[in-house]
């Protein structure tokens, strides 16, 4: 038996289908139904407007994000300039220290080659000035280290600038810090090695009396090779500090250009 529908139910279905069709094609109800082509064009126009709106909103959001990234990068640059300035000052101070150490070591090596008491006492005084003077320097994390750890280093789109900053701070951590540690170890080794020829108490108390030297003739004859080794380590450290200073100054200039161009 085939299903039958009452005239009222059929009319209701027809009206529902018409409403659904009108909703799908976003047509405005009018006394006279628009042609299908016109309704399709209206629908496409509405969809196009939505897409255009989404594109505009996305573009605005990207612009806002770009402005925020630029402000964050400028703040990073300002902090990096401060780090580089602190690094420059530390390098200047360390270079002055190592130059003085080298002058004292070279003088001590020359004076210990003489036999008169005054020369030996002066040599001991110059040597004690090196062996008792510590070198202080901190190696705290820098702004660039923070950028690397957080991934914000990608904000620096200038690849050459990014490479320069990476080189400056890598050199600081991988060369200057080991240099300082090696120099301190060599100073301790020098004091220990000299203890059989020079009274260690005279070294630690910075006494430069002639009696501090156990065998002045042996010192004059053989010299003090430990001081030659220490001077060699100091020269290597000075060279590395000079290289570091050149890179720091170059980085300051490049970051300054980036700030001015931003």
Protein Blocks (a to p, Z undefined) as FASTA:
>chain_A
ZZdddfklmmmmmmmmmmmmmmmnopacdfbdcdfklmmmmmmmmmmmmmmmmmmmmmmm
mmmmmmmmmmmmmmmmmmmmmmmmmmmmmmmmmmmmmmmmmmmmmmmmmmmmpmbfklmm
mmmmmmmmmmmmccdddddddfklmmmmnopmmmmmblklmmmmmmmmmmmmmmmmmmmm
mmmmmmmmmmmmmmmmpcfklmmnopabfklpmblmlmmmnopmklmmmmmmmmmmmmmm
mmmmmmmmmmmmmmmmmmmmZZ
